[in-house]
Amino acid sequence: MPNASDRPRRVTVDGNGPMLIEGPVEIVREDGTIAASDRFVVAVCTCRRSRILPWCDTSHRRRRKPPGAAPREDGGGPDPKDTKDTHDGDHH
């Protein structure tokens, strides 16, 4: 296995935030370019709202579940139709 280490890299997934990956890491973007980090742990954006993709910039915190919103049938986070932005501006 290329770049094999003594132990596998740990990836921590949180449905309400970024994916945390033990570093160092190289992430291959859709266009084939590589984003690299030698940090101990990196936060990779999963909401796709970050302005510094692939890294998390905490943009996911700007989405919140309004009081009384129905849970998703699949058990995930709030239903997208019940989630609203807490800021005005760009809607991607």
PyMOL Python script that loads the backbone (N, CA, C, O; Angstrom):
from pymol import cmd

cmd.read_pdbstr("""\
ATOM      1  N   MET A   1       0.848  -1.172   0.000  1.00  0.00           N
ATOM      2  CA  MET A   1       0.000   0.000   0.000  1.00  0.00           C
ATOM      3  C   MET A   1       0.898   1.240   0.000  1.00  0.00           C
ATOM      4  O   MET A   1       1.780   1.351   0.851  1.00  0.00           O
ATOM      5  N   PRO A   2       0.691   2.183  -0.944  1.00  0.00           N
ATOM      6  CA  PRO A   2       1.522   3.387  -0.976  1.00  0.00           C
ATOM      7  C   PRO A   2       1.329   4.224   0.283  1.00  0.00           C
ATOM      8  O   PRO A   2       0.232   4.293   0.838  1.00  0.00           O
ATOM      9  N   ASN A   3       2.408   4.857   0.722  1.00  0.00           N
ATOM     10  CA  ASN A   3       2.380   5.720   1.898  1.00  0.00           C
ATOM     11  C   ASN A   3       1.874   5.013   3.150  1.00  0.00           C
ATOM     12  O   ASN A   3       1.286   5.643   4.028  1.00  0.00           O
ATOM     13  N   ALA A   4       2.100   3.715   3.230  1.00  0.00           N
ATOM     14  CA  ALA A   4       1.629   2.962   4.393  1.00  0.00           C
ATOM     15  C   ALA A   4       2.409   3.385   5.631  1.00  0.00           C
ATOM     16  O   ALA A   4       3.611   3.643   5.558  1.00  0.00           O
ATOM     17  N   SER A   5       1.725   3.454   6.759  1.00  0.00           N
ATOM     18  CA  SER A   5       2.366   3.776   8.021  1.00  0.00           C
ATOM     19  C   SER A   5       2.176   2.592   8.952  1.00  0.00           C
ATOM     20  O   SER A   5       1.579   1.583   8.576  1.00  0.00           O
ATOM     21  N   ASP A   6       2.685   2.721  10.167  1.00  0.00           N
ATOM     22  CA  ASP A   6       2.555   1.639  11.131  1.00  0.00           C
ATOM     23  C   ASP A   6       1.106   1.386  11.523  1.00  0.00           C
ATOM     24  O   ASP A   6       0.749   0.264  11.883  1.00  0.00           O
ATOM     25  N   ARG A   7       0.287   2.395  11.459  1.00  0.00           N
ATOM     26  CA  ARG A   7      -1.118   2.224  11.817  1.00  0.00           C
ATOM     27  C   ARG A   7      -1.983   3.030  10.853  1.00  0.00           C
ATOM     28  O   ARG A   7      -1.508   3.990  10.244  1.00  0.00           O
ATOM     29  N   PRO A   8      -3.232   2.650  10.713  1.00  0.00           N
ATOM     30  CA  PRO A   8      -4.098   3.396   9.796  1.00  0.00           C
ATOM     31  C   PRO A   8      -4.407   4.792  10.323  1.00  0.00           C
ATOM     32  O   PRO A   8      -4.384   5.027  11.531  1.00  0.00           O
ATOM     33  N   ARG A   9      -4.690   5.699   9.423  1.00  0.00           N
ATOM     34  CA  ARG A   9      -5.104   7.055   9.795  1.00  0.00           C
ATOM     35  C   ARG A   9      -6.495   6.987  10.400  1.00  0.00           C
ATOM     36  O   ARG A   9      -7.334   6.203   9.957  1.00  0.00           O
ATOM     37  N   ARG A  10      -6.733   7.795  11.395  1.00  0.00           N
ATOM     38  CA  ARG A  10      -8.050   7.835  12.029  1.00  0.00           C
ATOM     39  C   ARG A  10      -8.838   8.997  11.437  1.00  0.00           C
ATOM     40  O   ARG A  10      -8.334  10.114  11.324  1.00  0.00           O
ATOM     41  N   VAL A  11     -10.086   8.713  11.060  1.00  0.00           N
ATOM     42  CA  VAL A  11     -11.007   9.718  10.547  1.00  0.00           C
ATOM     43  C   VAL A  11     -12.201   9.749  11.489  1.00  0.00           C
ATOM     44  O   VAL A  11     -12.825   8.720  11.746  1.00  0.00           O
ATOM     45  N   THR A  12     -12.516  10.934  12.003  1.00  0.00           N
ATOM     46  CA  THR A  12     -13.650  11.091  12.909  1.00  0.00           C
ATOM     47  C   THR A  12     -14.735  11.864  12.182  1.00  0.00           C
ATOM     48  O   THR A  12     -14.514  12.987  11.728  1.00  0.00           O
ATOM     49  N   VAL A  13     -15.913  11.253  12.073  1.00  0.00           N
ATOM     50  CA  VAL A  13     -17.028  11.864  11.360  1.00  0.00           C
ATOM     51  C   VAL A  13     -18.048  12.366  12.372  1.00  0.00           C
ATOM     52  O   VAL A  13     -18.453  11.637  13.276  1.00  0.00           O
ATOM     53  N   ASP A  14     -18.458  13.623  12.208  1.00  0.00           N
ATOM     54  CA  ASP A  14     -19.486  14.232  13.049  1.00  0.00           C
ATOM     55  C   ASP A  14     -20.538  14.788  12.105  1.00  0.00           C
ATOM     56  O   ASP A  14     -20.231  15.644  11.275  1.00  0.00           O
ATOM     57  N   GLY A  15     -21.755  14.323  12.216  1.00  0.00           N
ATOM     58  CA  GLY A  15     -22.814  14.753  11.310  1.00  0.00           C
ATOM     59  C   GLY A  15     -23.110  16.234  11.337  1.00  0.00           C
ATOM     60  O   GLY A  15     -23.757  16.751  10.426  1.00  0.00           O
ATOM     61  N   ASN A  16     -22.647  16.933  12.368  1.00  0.00           N
ATOM     62  CA  ASN A  16     -22.917  18.366  12.484  1.00  0.00           C
ATOM     63  C   ASN A  16     -21.697  19.228  12.240  1.00  0.00           C
ATOM     64  O   ASN A  16     -21.729  20.431  12.501  1.00  0.00           O
ATOM     65  N   GLY A  17     -20.634  18.645  11.751  1.00  0.00           N
ATOM     66  CA  GLY A  17     -19.423  19.430  11.563  1.00  0.00           C
ATOM     67  C   GLY A  17     -18.493  18.789  10.560  1.00  0.00           C
ATOM     68  O   GLY A  17     -18.908  17.950   9.761  1.00  0.00           O
ATOM     69  N   PRO A  18     -17.233  19.185  10.604  1.00  0.00           N
ATOM     70  CA  PRO A  18     -16.267  18.683   9.633  1.00  0.00           C
ATOM     71  C   PRO A  18     -15.822  17.261   9.947  1.00  0.00           C
ATOM     72  O   PRO A  18     -16.078  16.732  11.029  1.00  0.00           O
ATOM     73  N   MET A  19     -15.155  16.662   8.982  1.00  0.00           N
ATOM     74  CA  MET A  19     -14.520  15.375   9.172  1.00  0.00           C
ATOM     75  C   MET A  19     -13.110  15.668   9.686  1.00  0.00           C
ATOM     76  O   MET A  19     -12.370  16.429   9.063  1.00  0.00           O
ATOM     77  N   LEU A  20     -12.740  15.073  10.808  1.00  0.00           N
ATOM     78  CA  LEU A  20     -11.408  15.277  11.380  1.00  0.00           C
ATOM     79  C   LEU A  20     -10.520  14.121  10.955  1.00  0.00           C
ATOM     80  O   LEU A  20     -10.861  12.957  11.170  1.00  0.00           O
ATOM     81  N   ILE A  21      -9.382  14.437  10.354  1.00  0.00           N
ATOM     82  CA  ILE A  21      -8.470  13.424   9.834  1.00  0.00           C
ATOM     83  C   ILE A  21      -7.102  13.645  10.447  1.00  0.00           C
ATOM     84  O   ILE A  21      -6.568  14.754  10.426  1.00  0.00           O
ATOM     85  N   GLU A  22      -6.536  12.572  10.997  1.00  0.00           N
ATOM     86  CA  GLU A  22      -5.180  12.663  11.538  1.00  0.00           C
ATOM     87  C   GLU A  22      -4.224  12.914  10.391  1.00  0.00           C
ATOM     88  O   GLU A  22      -4.299  12.250   9.357  1.00  0.00           O
ATOM     89  N   GLY A  23      -3.327  13.869  10.568  1.00  0.00           N
ATOM     90  CA  GLY A  23      -2.399  14.252   9.518  1.00  0.00           C
ATOM     91  C   GLY A  23      -1.063  13.576   9.672  1.00  0.00           C
ATOM     92  O   GLY A  23      -0.867  12.798  10.606  1.00  0.00           O
ATOM     93  N   PRO A  24      -0.156  13.849   8.792  1.00  0.00           N
ATOM     94  CA  PRO A  24      -0.300  14.726   7.636  1.00  0.00           C
ATOM     95  C   PRO A  24      -1.183  14.090   6.565  1.00  0.00           C
ATOM     96  O   PRO A  24      -1.299  12.867   6.481  1.00  0.00           O
ATOM     97  N   VAL A  25      -1.802  14.940   5.750  1.00  0.00           N
ATOM     98  CA  VAL A  25      -2.709  14.451   4.717  1.00  0.00           C
ATOM     99  C   VAL A  25      -2.487  15.184   3.405  1.00  0.00           C
ATOM    100  O   VAL A  25      -1.984  16.307   3.368  1.00  0.00           O
ATOM    101  N   GLU A  26      -2.874  14.518   2.339  1.00  0.00           N
ATOM    102  CA  GLU A  26      -2.988  15.124   1.015  1.00  0.00           C
ATOM    103  C   GLU A  26      -4.396  14.821   0.538  1.00  0.00           C
ATOM    104  O   GLU A  26      -4.831  13.670   0.562  1.00  0.00           O
ATOM    105  N   ILE A  27      -5.107  15.849   0.106  1.00  0.00           N
ATOM    106  CA  ILE A  27      -6.470  15.681  -0.378  1.00  0.00           C
ATOM    107  C   ILE A  27      -6.479  16.037  -1.856  1.00  0.00           C
ATOM    108  O   ILE A  27      -6.043  17.120  -2.249  1.00  0.00           O
ATOM    109  N   VAL A  28      -6.977  15.119  -2.667  1.00  0.00           N
ATOM    110  CA  VAL A  28      -7.070  15.347  -4.102  1.00  0.00           C
ATOM    111  C   VAL A  28      -8.444  15.948  -4.385  1.00  0.00           C
ATOM    112  O   VAL A  28      -9.475  15.335  -4.110  1.00  0.00           O
ATOM    113  N   ARG A  29      -8.436  17.159  -4.940  1.00  0.00           N
ATOM    114  CA  ARG A  29      -9.683  17.853  -5.265  1.00  0.00           C
ATOM    115  C   ARG A  29     -10.272  17.290  -6.557  1.00  0.00           C
ATOM    116  O   ARG A  29      -9.625  16.518  -7.265  1.00  0.00           O
ATOM    117  N   GLU A  30     -11.519  17.693  -6.853  1.00  0.00           N
ATOM    118  CA  GLU A  30     -12.201  17.238  -8.070  1.00  0.00           C
ATOM    119  C   GLU A  30     -11.386  17.520  -9.324  1.00  0.00           C
ATOM    120  O   GLU A  30     -11.381  16.716 -10.256  1.00  0.00           O
ATOM    121  N   ASP A  31     -10.697  18.658  -9.352  1.00  0.00           N
ATOM    122  CA  ASP A  31      -9.939  19.038 -10.546  1.00  0.00           C
ATOM    123  C   ASP A  31      -8.555  18.402 -10.600  1.00  0.00           C
ATOM    124  O   ASP A  31      -7.777  18.679 -11.513  1.00  0.00           O
ATOM    125  N   GLY A  32      -8.244  17.547  -9.619  1.00  0.00           N
ATOM    126  CA  GLY A  32      -6.964  16.844  -9.612  1.00  0.00           C
ATOM    127  C   GLY A  32      -5.860  17.548  -8.847  1.00  0.00           C
ATOM    128  O   GLY A  32      -4.802  16.961  -8.619  1.00  0.00           O
ATOM    129  N   THR A  33      -6.078  18.799  -8.443  1.00  0.00           N
ATOM    130  CA  THR A  33      -5.062  19.488  -7.652  1.00  0.00           C
ATOM    131  C   THR A  33      -5.036  18.904  -6.245  1.00  0.00           C
ATOM    132  O   THR A  33      -6.004  18.294  -5.791  1.00  0.00           O
ATOM    133  N   ILE A  34      -3.921  19.099  -5.570  1.00  0.00           N
ATOM    134  CA  ILE A  34      -3.738  18.512  -4.246  1.00  0.00           C
ATOM    135  C   ILE A  34      -3.641  19.605  -3.195  1.00  0.00           C
ATOM    136  O   ILE A  34      -2.908  20.582  -3.353  1.00  0.00           O
ATOM    137  N   ALA A  35      -4.395  19.421  -2.121  1.00  0.00           N
ATOM    138  CA  ALA A  35      -4.296  20.278  -0.940  1.00  0.00           C
ATOM    139  C   ALA A  35      -3.573  19.452   0.110  1.00  0.00           C
ATOM    140  O   ALA A  35      -4.011  18.350   0.439  1.00  0.00           O
ATOM    141  N   ALA A  36      -2.478  19.964   0.637  1.00  0.00           N
ATOM    142  CA  ALA A  36      -1.674  19.205   1.596  1.00  0.00           C
ATOM    143  C   ALA A  36      -1.594  19.933   2.929  1.00  0.00           C
ATOM    144  O   ALA A  36      -1.594  21.162   2.988  1.00  0.00           O
ATOM    145  N   SER A  37      -1.525  19.147   3.995  1.00  0.00           N
ATOM    146  CA  SER A  37      -1.348  19.707   5.330  1.00  0.00           C
ATOM    147  C   SER A  37      -0.482  18.759   6.137  1.00  0.00           C
ATOM    148  O   SER A  37      -0.647  17.541   6.067  1.00  0.00           O
ATOM    149  N   ASP A  38       0.443  19.322   6.905  1.00  0.00           N
ATOM    150  CA  ASP A  38       1.275  18.491   7.780  1.00  0.00           C
ATOM    151  C   ASP A  38       0.849  18.648   9.238  1.00  0.00           C
ATOM    152  O   ASP A  38       1.584  18.260  10.146  1.00  0.00           O
ATOM    153  N   ARG A  39      -0.326  19.212   9.463  1.00  0.00           N
ATOM    154  CA  ARG A  39      -0.842  19.385  10.822  1.00  0.00           C
ATOM    155  C   ARG A  39      -1.167  18.032  11.448  1.00  0.00           C
ATOM    156  O   ARG A  39      -1.374  17.047  10.739  1.00  0.00           O
ATOM    157  N   PHE A  40      -1.209  17.991  12.767  1.00  0.00           N
ATOM    158  CA  PHE A  40      -1.504  16.773  13.519  1.00  0.00           C
ATOM    159  C   PHE A  40      -2.914  16.263  13.206  1.00  0.00           C
ATOM    160  O   PHE A  40      -3.115  15.061  13.029  1.00  0.00           O
ATOM    161  N   VAL A  41      -3.882  17.168  13.139  1.00  0.00           N
ATOM    162  CA  VAL A  41      -5.263  16.845  12.775  1.00  0.00           C
ATOM    163  C   VAL A  41      -5.776  17.969  11.888  1.00  0.00           C
ATOM    164  O   VAL A  41      -5.526  19.143  12.159  1.00  0.00           O
ATOM    165  N   VAL A  42      -6.493  17.609  10.828  1.00  0.00           N
ATOM    166  CA  VAL A  42      -7.095  18.615   9.956  1.00  0.00           C
ATOM    167  C   VAL A  42      -8.608  18.439   9.958  1.00  0.00           C
ATOM    168  O   VAL A  42      -9.116  17.331  10.133  1.00  0.00           O
ATOM    169  N   ALA A  43      -9.315  19.538   9.763  1.00  0.00           N
ATOM    170  CA  ALA A  43     -10.772  19.523   9.672  1.00  0.00           C
ATOM    171  C   ALA A  43     -11.141  19.726   8.209  1.00  0.00           C
ATOM    172  O   ALA A  43     -10.864  20.774   7.625  1.00  0.00           O
ATOM    173  N   VAL A  44     -11.768  18.713   7.628  1.00  0.00           N
ATOM    174  CA  VAL A  44     -12.154  18.760   6.222  1.00  0.00           C
ATOM    175  C   VAL A  44     -13.644  19.083   6.140  1.00  0.00           C
ATOM    176  O   VAL A  44     -14.468  18.432   6.783  1.00  0.00           O
ATOM    177  N   CYS A  45     -13.972  20.083   5.353  1.00  0.00           N
ATOM    178  CA  CYS A  45     -15.348  20.547   5.213  1.00  0.00           C
ATOM    179  C   CYS A  45     -16.231  19.463   4.607  1.00  0.00           C
ATOM    180  O   CYS A  45     -15.857  18.815   3.630  1.00  0.00           O
ATOM    181  N   THR A  46     -17.409  19.276   5.200  1.00  0.00           N
ATOM    182  CA  THR A  46     -18.396  18.361   4.633  1.00  0.00           C
ATOM    183  C   THR A  46     -19.671  19.093   4.219  1.00  0.00           C
ATOM    184  O   THR A  46     -20.514  18.515   3.534  1.00  0.00           O
ATOM    185  N   CYS A  47     -19.826  20.357   4.625  1.00  0.00           N
ATOM    186  CA  CYS A  47     -21.039  21.106   4.275  1.00  0.00           C
ATOM    187  C   CYS A  47     -20.893  21.796   2.915  1.00  0.00           C
ATOM    188  O   CYS A  47     -21.887  22.236   2.337  1.00  0.00           O
ATOM    189  N   ARG A  48     -19.681  21.892   2.409  1.00  0.00           N
ATOM    190  CA  ARG A  48     -19.351  22.513   1.121  1.00  0.00           C
ATOM    191  C   ARG A  48     -19.640  24.017   1.102  1.00  0.00           C
ATOM    192  O   ARG A  48     -19.822  24.599   0.033  1.00  0.00           O
ATOM    193  N   ARG A  49     -19.681  24.647   2.280  1.00  0.00           N
ATOM    194  CA  ARG A  49     -19.901  26.089   2.365  1.00  0.00           C
ATOM    195  C   ARG A  49     -18.611  26.839   2.667  1.00  0.00           C
ATOM    196  O   ARG A  49     -18.581  28.068   2.606  1.00  0.00           O
ATOM    197  N   SER A  50     -17.561  26.122   2.988  1.00  0.00           N
ATOM    198  CA  SER A  50     -16.302  26.744   3.372  1.00  0.00           C
ATOM    199  C   SER A  50     -15.742  27.572   2.221  1.00  0.00           C
ATOM    200  O   SER A  50     -15.864  27.207   1.052  1.00  0.00           O
ATOM    201  N   ARG A  51     -15.139  28.673   2.574  1.00  0.00           N
ATOM    202  CA  ARG A  51     -14.481  29.498   1.556  1.00  0.00           C
ATOM    203  C   ARG A  51     -13.030  29.095   1.363  1.00  0.00           C
ATOM    204  O   ARG A  51     -12.328  29.658   0.522  1.00  0.00           O
ATOM    205  N   ILE A  52     -12.581  28.113   2.146  1.00  0.00           N
ATOM    206  CA  ILE A  52     -11.201  27.635   2.029  1.00  0.00           C
ATOM    207  C   ILE A  52     -11.180  26.127   1.769  1.00  0.00           C
ATOM    208  O   ILE A  52     -10.314  25.413   2.276  1.00  0.00           O
ATOM    209  N   LEU A  53     -12.144  25.649   0.971  1.00  0.00           N
ATOM    210  CA  LEU A  53     -12.223  24.218   0.662  1.00  0.00           C
ATOM    211  C   LEU A  53     -10.870  23.681   0.235  1.00  0.00           C
ATOM    212  O   LEU A  53     -10.152  24.380  -0.479  1.00  0.00           O
ATOM    213  N   PRO A  54     -10.492  22.501   0.625  1.00  0.00           N
ATOM    214  CA  PRO A  54     -11.295  21.491   1.297  1.00  0.00           C
ATOM    215  C   PRO A  54     -11.327  21.641   2.816  1.00  0.00           C
ATOM    216  O   PRO A  54     -11.965  20.837   3.497  1.00  0.00           O
ATOM    217  N   TRP A  55     -10.656  22.649   3.357  1.00  0.00           N
ATOM    218  CA  TRP A  55     -10.571  22.797   4.811  1.00  0.00           C
ATOM    219  C   TRP A  55     -11.820  23.472   5.360  1.00  0.00           C
ATOM    220  O   TRP A  55     -12.443  24.288   4.682  1.00  0.00           O
ATOM    221  N   CYS A  56     -12.179  23.130   6.581  1.00  0.00           N
ATOM    222  CA  CYS A  56     -13.341  23.708   7.254  1.00  0.00           C
ATOM    223  C   CYS A  56     -13.005  25.117   7.750  1.00  0.00           C
ATOM    224  O   CYS A  56     -11.933  25.346   8.311  1.00  0.00           O
ATOM    225  N   ASP A  57     -13.927  26.052   7.540  1.00  0.00           N
ATOM    226  CA  ASP A  57     -13.774  27.398   8.105  1.00  0.00           C
ATOM    227  C   ASP A  57     -14.921  27.718   9.072  1.00  0.00           C
ATOM    228  O   ASP A  57     -15.163  28.884   9.382  1.00  0.00           O
ATOM    229  N   THR A  58     -15.610  26.705   9.537  1.00  0.00           N
ATOM    230  CA  THR A  58     -16.746  26.761  10.472  1.00  0.00           C
ATOM    231  C   THR A  58     -18.002  27.375   9.859  1.00  0.00           C
ATOM    232  O   THR A  58     -18.889  27.813  10.592  1.00  0.00           O
ATOM    233  N   SER A  59     -18.094  27.416   8.539  1.00  0.00           N
ATOM    234  CA  SER A  59     -19.305  27.927   7.894  1.00  0.00           C
ATOM    235  C   SER A  59     -20.531  27.107   8.265  1.00  0.00           C
ATOM    236  O   SER A  59     -21.646  27.629   8.249  1.00  0.00           O
ATOM    237  N   HIS A  60     -20.351  25.836   8.598  1.00  0.00           N
ATOM    238  CA  HIS A  60     -21.489  24.984   8.971  1.00  0.00           C
ATOM    239  C   HIS A  60     -22.216  25.528  10.198  1.00  0.00           C
ATOM    240  O   HIS A  60     -23.386  25.207  10.410  1.00  0.00           O
ATOM    241  N   ARG A  61     -21.556  26.329  10.993  1.00  0.00           N
ATOM    242  CA  ARG A  61     -22.183  26.885  12.195  1.00  0.00           C
ATOM    243  C   ARG A  61     -23.244  27.923  11.862  1.00  0.00           C
ATOM    244  O   ARG A  61     -24.062  28.265  12.717  1.00  0.00           O
ATOM    245  N   ARG A  62     -23.245  28.427  10.637  1.00  0.00           N
ATOM    246  CA  ARG A  62     -24.228  29.431  10.234  1.00  0.00           C
ATOM    247  C   ARG A  62     -25.573  28.823   9.867  1.00  0.00           C
ATOM    248  O   ARG A  62     -26.538  29.550   9.633  1.00  0.00           O
ATOM    249  N   ARG A  63     -25.646  27.506   9.817  1.00  0.00           N
ATOM    250  CA  ARG A  63     -26.919  26.838   9.556  1.00  0.00           C
ATOM    251  C   ARG A  63     -27.428  26.314  10.883  1.00  0.00           C
ATOM    252  O   ARG A  63     -26.679  25.705  11.646  1.00  0.00           O
ATOM    253  N   ARG A  64     -28.674  26.544  11.154  1.00  0.00           N
ATOM    254  CA  ARG A  64     -29.219  26.049  12.413  1.00  0.00           C
ATOM    255  C   ARG A  64     -30.623  25.522  12.185  1.00  0.00           C
ATOM    256  O   ARG A  64     -31.303  25.889  11.227  1.00  0.00           O
ATOM    257  N   LYS A  65     -31.030  24.663  13.080  1.00  0.00           N
ATOM    258  CA  LYS A  65     -32.360  24.079  13.026  1.00  0.00           C
ATOM    259  C   LYS A  65     -33.317  25.007  13.769  1.00  0.00           C
ATOM    260  O   LYS A  65     -33.100  25.294  14.946  1.00  0.00           O
ATOM    261  N   PRO A  66     -34.371  25.482  13.105  1.00  0.00           N
ATOM    262  CA  PRO A  66     -35.318  26.350  13.795  1.00  0.00           C
ATOM    263  C   PRO A  66     -36.139  25.551  14.807  1.00  0.00           C
ATOM    264  O   PRO A  66     -36.311  24.343  14.645  1.00  0.00           O
ATOM    265  N   PRO A  67     -36.643  26.209  15.841  1.00  0.00           N
ATOM    266  CA  PRO A  67     -37.454  25.506  16.835  1.00  0.00           C
ATOM    267  C   PRO A  67     -38.633  24.802  16.172  1.00  0.00           C
ATOM    268  O   PRO A  67     -39.307  25.381  15.320  1.00  0.00           O
ATOM    269  N   GLY A  68     -38.880  23.556  16.561  1.00  0.00           N
ATOM    270  CA  GLY A  68     -40.013  22.799  16.042  1.00  0.00           C
ATOM    271  C   GLY A  68     -39.788  22.146  14.696  1.00  0.00           C
ATOM    272  O   GLY A  68     -40.724  21.567  14.146  1.00  0.00           O
ATOM    273  N   ALA A  69     -38.578  22.213  14.132  1.00  0.00           N
ATOM    274  CA  ALA A  69     -38.309  21.591  12.834  1.00  0.00           C
ATOM    275  C   ALA A  69     -38.395  20.075  12.967  1.00  0.00           C
ATOM    276  O   ALA A  69     -37.962  19.499  13.965  1.00  0.00           O
ATOM    277  N   ALA A  70     -38.952  19.452  11.960  1.00  0.00           N
ATOM    278  CA  ALA A  70     -39.131  17.996  11.982  1.00  0.00           C
ATOM    279  C   ALA A  70     -37.806  17.284  11.750  1.00  0.00           C
ATOM    280  O   ALA A  70     -36.997  17.750  10.948  1.00  0.00           O
ATOM    281  N   PRO A  71     -37.560  16.154  12.440  1.00  0.00           N
ATOM    282  CA  PRO A  71     -36.350  15.378  12.180  1.00  0.00           C
ATOM    283  C   PRO A  71     -36.445  14.707  10.816  1.00  0.00           C
ATOM    284  O   PRO A  71     -37.543  14.468  10.312  1.00  0.00           O
ATOM    285  N   ARG A  72     -35.312  14.408  10.226  1.00  0.00           N
ATOM    286  CA  ARG A  72     -35.288  13.741   8.933  1.00  0.00           C
ATOM    287  C   ARG A  72     -35.693  12.291   9.078  1.00  0.00           C
ATOM    288  O   ARG A  72     -35.416  11.656  10.096  1.00  0.00           O
ATOM    289  N   GLU A  73     -36.352  11.771   8.054  1.00  0.00           N
ATOM    290  CA  GLU A  73     -36.784  10.380   8.069  1.00  0.00           C
ATOM    291  C   GLU A  73     -35.610   9.422   8.099  1.00  0.00           C
ATOM    292  O   GLU A  73     -35.724   8.322   8.641  1.00  0.00           O
ATOM    293  N   ASP A  74     -34.478   9.821   7.524  1.00  0.00           N
ATOM    294  CA  ASP A  74     -33.319   8.924   7.480  1.00  0.00           C
ATOM    295  C   ASP A  74     -32.497   8.981   8.761  1.00  0.00           C
ATOM    296  O   ASP A  74     -31.451   8.338   8.852  1.00  0.00           O
ATOM    297  N   GLY A  75     -32.956   9.742   9.753  1.00  0.00           N
ATOM    298  CA  GLY A  75     -32.254   9.819  11.025  1.00  0.00           C
ATOM    299  C   GLY A  75     -31.112  10.809  11.041  1.00  0.00           C
ATOM    300  O   GLY A  75     -30.440  10.961  12.061  1.00  0.00           O
ATOM    301  N   GLY A  76     -30.876  11.496   9.913  1.00  0.00           N
ATOM    302  CA  GLY A  76     -29.790  12.465   9.841  1.00  0.00           C
ATOM    303  C   GLY A  76     -30.153  13.761  10.535  1.00  0.00           C
ATOM    304  O   GLY A  76     -31.074  13.806  11.352  1.00  0.00           O
ATOM    305  N   GLY A  77     -29.432  14.800  10.210  1.00  0.00           N
ATOM    306  CA  GLY A  77     -29.665  16.109  10.800  1.00  0.00           C
ATOM    307  C   GLY A  77     -31.004  16.665  10.370  1.00  0.00           C
ATOM    308  O   GLY A  77     -31.839  15.929   9.845  1.00  0.00           O
ATOM    309  N   PRO A  78     -31.224  17.952  10.582  1.00  0.00           N
ATOM    310  CA  PRO A  78     -32.508  18.538  10.224  1.00  0.00           C
ATOM    311  C   PRO A  78     -32.777  18.416   8.737  1.00  0.00           C
ATOM    312  O   PRO A  78     -31.853  18.429   7.924  1.00  0.00           O
ATOM    313  N   ASP A  79     -34.038  18.299   8.391  1.00  0.00           N
ATOM    314  CA  ASP A  79     -34.424  18.236   6.994  1.00  0.00           C
ATOM    315  C   ASP A  79     -34.014  19.554   6.344  1.00  0.00           C
ATOM    316  O   ASP A  79     -34.281  20.618   6.903  1.00  0.00           O
ATOM    317  N   PRO A  80     -33.365  19.508   5.164  1.00  0.00           N
ATOM    318  CA  PRO A  80     -32.905  20.748   4.524  1.00  0.00           C
ATOM    319  C   PRO A  80     -34.014  21.780   4.355  1.00  0.00           C
ATOM    320  O   PRO A  80     -33.747  22.979   4.438  1.00  0.00           O
ATOM    321  N   LYS A  81     -35.239  21.348   4.123  1.00  0.00           N
ATOM    322  CA  LYS A  81     -36.326  22.324   3.956  1.00  0.00           C
ATOM    323  C   LYS A  81     -36.670  23.017   5.269  1.00  0.00           C
ATOM    324  O   LYS A  81     -37.296  24.077   5.268  1.00  0.00           O
ATOM    325  N   ASP A  82     -36.257  22.413   6.406  1.00  0.00           N
ATOM    326  CA  ASP A  82     -36.502  23.006   7.715  1.00  0.00           C
ATOM    327  C   ASP A  82     -35.303  23.781   8.241  1.00  0.00           C
ATOM    328  O   ASP A  82     -35.339  24.285   9.363  1.00  0.00           O
ATOM    329  N   THR A  83     -34.249  23.882   7.452  1.00  0.00           N
ATOM    330  CA  THR A  83     -33.024  24.541   7.888  1.00  0.00           C
ATOM    331  C   THR A  83     -32.902  25.866   7.164  1.00  0.00           C
ATOM    332  O   THR A  83     -33.131  25.945   5.958  1.00  0.00           O
ATOM    333  N   LYS A  84     -32.542  26.905   7.898  1.00  0.00           N
ATOM    334  CA  LYS A  84     -32.411  28.208   7.260  1.00  0.00           C
ATOM    335  C   LYS A  84     -31.059  28.808   7.592  1.00  0.00           C
ATOM    336  O   LYS A  84     -30.431  28.463   8.593  1.00  0.00           O
ATOM    337  N   ASP A  85     -30.631  29.706   6.735  1.00  0.00           N
ATOM    338  CA  ASP A  85     -29.393  30.430   6.984  1.00  0.00           C
ATOM    339  C   ASP A  85     -29.641  31.454   8.073  1.00  0.00           C
ATOM    340  O   ASP A  85     -30.729  32.020   8.180  1.00  0.00           O
ATOM    341  N   THR A  86     -28.617  31.685   8.878  1.00  0.00           N
ATOM    342  CA  THR A  86     -28.717  32.714   9.903  1.00  0.00           C
ATOM    343  C   THR A  86     -27.984  33.973   9.466  1.00  0.00           C
ATOM    344  O   THR A  86     -27.788  34.894  10.259  1.00  0.00           O
ATOM    345  N   HIS A  87     -27.584  34.008   8.209  1.00  0.00           N
ATOM    346  CA  HIS A  87     -26.935  35.206   7.679  1.00  0.00           C
ATOM    347  C   HIS A  87     -27.565  35.525   6.341  1.00  0.00           C
ATOM    348  O   HIS A  87     -28.130  34.649   5.686  1.00  0.00           O
ATOM    349  N   ASP A  88     -27.466  36.786   5.934  1.00  0.00           N
ATOM    350  CA  ASP A  88     -27.917  37.085   4.594  1.00  0.00           C
ATOM    351  C   ASP A  88     -26.708  37.112   3.699  1.00  0.00           C
ATOM    352  O   ASP A  88     -25.580  37.296   4.156  1.00  0.00           O
ATOM    353  N   GLY A  89     -26.946  36.933   2.447  1.00  0.00           N
ATOM    354  CA  GLY A  89     -25.830  36.914   1.515  1.00  0.00           C
ATOM    355  C   GLY A  89     -25.942  35.757   0.563  1.00  0.00           C
ATOM    356  O   GLY A  89     -27.039  35.355   0.174  1.00  0.00           O
ATOM    357  N   ASP A  90     -24.793  35.220   0.187  1.00  0.00           N
ATOM    358  CA  ASP A  90     -24.714  34.188  -0.839  1.00  0.00           C
ATOM    359  C   ASP A  90     -25.481  32.932  -0.455  1.00  0.00           C
ATOM    360  O   ASP A  90     -25.441  32.494   0.695  1.00  0.00           O
ATOM    361  N   HIS A  91     -26.165  32.371  -1.406  1.00  0.00           N
ATOM    362  CA  HIS A  91     -26.783  31.051  -1.259  1.00  0.00           C
ATOM    363  C   HIS A  91     -26.214  30.200  -2.371  1.00  0.00           C
ATOM    364  O   HIS A  91     -26.548  30.407  -3.537  1.00  0.00           O
ATOM    365  N   HIS A  92     -25.367  29.254  -2.038  1.00  0.00           N
ATOM    366  CA  HIS A  92     -24.662  28.441  -3.041  1.00  0.00           C
ATOM    367  C   HIS A  92     -25.442  27.222  -3.387  1.00  0.00           C
ATOM    368  O   HIS A  92     -25.003  26.422  -4.214  1.00  0.00           O
TER     369      HIS A  92
END
""", "prot")
cmd.dss("prot")
cmd.show_as("cartoon", "prot")
cmd.util.cbc("prot")
cmd.orient("prot")
